[in-house]
């Protein structure tokens, strides 16, 4: 499952915090700009994470990723689900 995190004022500190708390390999983490972080993990406990991660503003599940080429049919199917 892909999960996103929106970092707070200090994105590098938020990234280090996510790595430490989730105890995952760096290859499962991808930066999506200055403040967004994408992580590939099992289904997390969002309430527990938000209470633990002080440097993260928001988190959620990525239900559709259109990185690369956008296929109209796949996009419509994903939105209908």
Helices and strands as residue ranges (DSSP letters): E 2-7, H 11-22, G 26-28, E 29-31, E 36-40, H 46-52, E 56-61, H 72-80
